[in-house]
Amino acid sequence: MSLALPENKIPILRYAVMTGLLAVALLPPALAETPTQQQPKAVALVKLAPPHIADIPNDDKGKQILLGRRLLADTKKLLPNNVGAALNCDSCHLNGGNVPFASPYLGMSVNYPRDNPRAGRPVTLEERVNGCLLRSMNGKSLPLDSPEMKAMIVYFNWLSAGLPRNAKVEGAGIGKVDNNLVPDPVHGKELYEAKCAECHGTNGEGLKNARNEFVFPPLWGDESFNIGAGMARTYTAAAFIKNNMPIAYGLNAPLGQGGALSDQEAVDVAEYFTHQPRPDFPAKVKDWPNGGKPKDTRY
């Protein structure tokens, strides 16, 4: 039996094929492409330009925003039962969280919940705050419904008001250094003594003023962050050091921060001070449940 179409049917077939191709061509890109071909959604790039404190409203919400700001700046004093280390949130989130590559606060609210490989699941912003209290502050978590937790979240929300979901802020995070660089802790000790000890102490004990208040935080010892903190990792600490230390060294706005060390020097000094004695973090056994633990983890 022949499968050839009668000649009088061929024009109809041609029309059907061409119409179908035209319909596909006119589909919106998201429908025309297969799932593997779909382009990722564009992420808005936002300048690091948080609102001014003077713009906080003069009402009950404004009082809550100000409390959140104070808690981040004076965490040790205002949360003595939750902070074991001699540190404040602003010890790492410099200048009120307004310094590029010093973990600025702007944009945090629109980027959480987000995946956290260390936890092995997505975490909320409240969980992220408690993670800092437990690790960087070597302390205890806050109840999620506590006035202090709510105040910090309201402050973060106020900073990021109007930003699109998943907005990428210029200078977000702490930057990166090449984690293939081989650390030299002996050279790191020399660098620390030459460039860091003046502020953070010969033995990493930090520097206090006449009122016995820390001006520069301790980098190791019982009053510093524990081994579960991100800053206890060599390459994480190196990125922060490269971009932010020392303060008032050069002309980088707003604090004259960073620019004193090369990537290799930052890695060397980070390897030295992160491996000095510091508190343990017993809950570390639960970290990276799905694997992928970074090579510079202290445990």
N, C-alpha and C positions, 0 to 999 in steps of 0.2 A: 504494500500500500504506500503510495507516495505521500510525503509530508509537505510537499510544496503547496503554498497558498495560491489560490486562484488570483490571477492578475488584478481582478477588480477589488480584492481585499487588501492589496499591498498599500495603497495610499492611506487607508484607514489605520493600518498598523503603524505606518510612519508617523501619522498625526498623533497617535496615542503615545508613542515613544517620546517624541519631541515635547509633547505637553507635559509628560511626567518629568522629563529632565528640567524643563523650565520651572516647574513647581518646586523641585528640589533646590534649584538655584536661587529662588526667591525666598526660601525659608530664612528666618533669622539665624545668625551664625550658631547660636546656642542649640538650635534644633537641627540644623543641617549637619553639625559635627557629631561624630560618635563620642562617647564619654572619654575615650583616651585622647581625643583631639581637642576637647574643650580647653579654652584658654583660662588660666587662673584669674580670679577677680582682681582688678587693680586695687592696691592699698594706698589710701591717701597719705601723702607725705606732709607732715605738719612741722612748722618751725617751733623751736623751743622758746615759746613766748607765753609763759603762764600769766594769769591775771595778777594784779597787784593786791597786796594785803589791804590797801586803802579801799579797794572795791568790794570788800566783804560787806554784806548788808547789815544794817544796824537793827537787827531783830533777833528772835530766838534762834533762827537757823544760823545767823551770823555768829552768835555766841558758840554754837556747836562747832562751826567751822574753825573758829579761833582756838577752841579747846583741842581740836584735832591737830592744828598746827603746833600748839604748845607741846602736846604729847610727843610729837615727832622730834622736836628740838630739845626737849628736856626729859627724855624718856626715863632715865635712871632716877631722877628726883621725883617725878610724878607717878611712876609705877614701880616703887621699890620692891613690891612683892612679886613682880614679874620679870625684873631685870637683875640678873646675877652679876653681869660684867659691868665694868666702869665705862659703859658706852651708851650713846644715844643713837636713834635712827639716823640723825644728821651726821653722825661720825663717818658714815659711808655715803649717804645721800647728801652731798655737800651743799652748803649754802641754802638750806631749806629745800633741797631736791631740785635746784635750778641750774645745776652745772652740767654741761654736756659731757657724756661718758663718765658720769659719776652717779649713775642710776637715778636720773631725774624722775620726779613723781608724775609729771604731766603725761597723760595718756594711759596711766595704769588702769583706771576704771573701765576704759573701753577695750582693754586687752585681756581682761579676765572675765569669766573662767578661761584658762588656757592649759594646754598639756604641760605636764611637769614630769620629765623622765625619771627624776629622782624619786618621786612619789609613785610613778608607774600609772598615773591617771591624771585627768584634768583636776585642777585645784581652783578654788575661788580666791578672790582678793583677800577675804578674811583669813583663809587658810595660809595664804602667803605671808600676811602680817604675823600670824602666830608662828610660822616657820622661822621668821627672823627672831622673834622673841626666844624661841627654844634654842636656836643655833647661834646666831650672831650675838645675841644678848645673854646666852647661856642661862636662860631663865625659864619661866613658865608661861603657858598660853593664857590668853584672855578668853572669858566666855564670849560667844559670838553676839549675845544680846546685851553685853555690858555697855554702859554709857561711853567708856573710853574707846572700845572698838567701833561703836557707831559713830563717834566723833571723828575718828581717823578716816573712816570710809566716806563720811559726808565731806570731809576736806578734800579727799582724792576726787570725789565726784564733782565738787565745785571747780577744782582745777581743770577738769577735763570736760566741763559742760560744753555741749555743742560739737564735740569731736565725733567723727563717724566711727562706727564699730571697726576695730582692728587698725585704727590709724597708726601709722608709723611716725614716731617723733624723731626729728633730727637730733642725733646725740643720745638716743635712748640706750640703756644698758651701760656697759663699761668699756666697750670696744674689745678688740682681740689682739693677741700676739701669736706668733707662729709657735704652735705646740710641738714642733719638731726640733726646736732649739734645745740643746742639751744643757741643763743647768750646771753651774759651777758654784756650789755653796761657799767654797773658800773665798773666791772672788766676791761673792755676795756679802760675806761678812765684812770684807774690806770696804765695799760700797756702803753698807749700812753704817759703819762707824764714821765714814766720811760725809755722808749725805743725809742720814736719817736720825742718827742718835741724838743730835742736838735738840730735836723736838720730841722724839719718842723714847729717849733714854738709852743709856749704854746697854742695859739689860732688858730693853723692851718694856720698861715699867711705865712709860708715859710721862707727862709733865703736868704738874699742878701749879696753881697760882697761890697767892698768900692766904686765900680762904680755904685752901685744901681741896679745891675743885679742879677736876681735870680740864686742862686746856687742850692738850693733845692726848689721845687715848693710848692705853697700853697695847702693844702688839703681840705679847705673849705673857704667860703666867696666869695665875688664878683669876685675875680681873679682866682677862681678854676673852675673845670669842672661842668657842670650843671647836673640836676637830670636825664637827658636822657642818660648820659654816662654809659657805662658798668661798669666803676669803681665806680659808685654810688650805685651799688648793693652789698649787704653784702658778699655773698659767692664768687662773682667774685673778689672783692677787697681782700678777705681773701686768695684766692689762690695766687694772686700776692704778697701779703705781706709775706706769708709763704715762697715762693720760692725766693724772691728778697730783702727783707728788714731785717735788715738794710744793707747798703753797707759796705764793709770792716769789716764784723763781723767775718767771718771764712775763710776757704780756698777754697771755691767753685770758680772755674774759670768762668769768667775772672776778676770779681770784688770783690771776697770775699763775695758774696751776699747770703742772706737768712740763714736759719738754726737756727735762734734765737728763734722762736716761734713754739709751737705745733699747730696742727689744731684748737683746741679749743681756744687757745690764739689768733690765727690769726682771727678767727671768732669774738671773743669778741672785739678786737681793731677795726676791720672793721665795726662792727655794731655801734661802738661809732662814728668814724669819718665820715662815710657815711651819718649819720643822723644829722649832723650839718648843719646849714644854707648854702645854695648854690643857684646859679641861677636856675630859672625855665626853662623848655623847652616846649613851647606851642604846638609844633608839636607832643608831646607825645600822643595825642588823636588818632593818626593814627597808633600807634605801635600795633603789634600782632593782625592784622585784622582777622586772622584765629584762634585766641585763643591760649592758651598755655603760657600765660604770667607767667614768673617765680615768685615764691612767695616772693623773696627779692627785686622785683622792687619797686622803690620809689613812684610809682603813680598807 
